[in-house]
């Protein structure tokens, strides 16, 4: 699978769960959406490195929490 399609598939699969988690952490839907968008925006250019992580989902969750 090409990296761009792989990222798009992961984005579609993980967005709802990451958004729910971010709402729980931030307590604000707007801030949660911004955090998830920012995390994916940071992950995209670094996708070749991010996709090699042992647990990509956990890596992205940490990125969202850090935002």
N, C-alpha and C positions, 0 to 999 in steps of 0.2 A: 504494500500500500504506500502511496506517495505521502511524504510528510505533511503536506498541506491538507490532504483528505483525512489523514489520521488525526490531525489537530481539530479539524472541523467536526469529526465524529465524537471526539472526546469532549469538545465544547458543548455540543448538543446533549450529550449524555450527562455531563456533570453540572451544567448551569443550574438546574432546579435545586439540586441538593446543596450546592455551594451558596446559592442565594438564601435558602432557608437557614443554613448555618450562620450566614452573615447577618441576617435579620436578628437571630437569637443573640449574637454577640454584640451587635451595634445597637439593637433596640430601635432601629429606624430603617424603614424600607429604602429610602433614598440613599442613605449612607451605605447600606448593604449592597445596593445595585452598583454604586460607584466603586466599592471595594472589589466586587467580583469582576467588573469590567476592567479595572486597573490591573488586577492580577492576571487576567487573560491577555491584556495588552502587553504586559511585561513578559509573559511566558511565550508569546508567539515568536518574537525575534530570537529567543533563546531555546526554541523548541528542540533543536538537535541535542542540546545538553539536557533539557528537562525530560525528554522522552527516555533518556538512559537511566533515570532515577529508578531505584528499586521499587518504589511505590509512588507512581506519578500522581495518583489521587491524593495521597497524603501530602505530597509536595505542593500541589495546588491549594489544598486546604490551608496549609501553613502560609502560603502567599496571601490568601484572602485574609486570614487573621492578622497578618503583619500590616496589611493595608489599613 
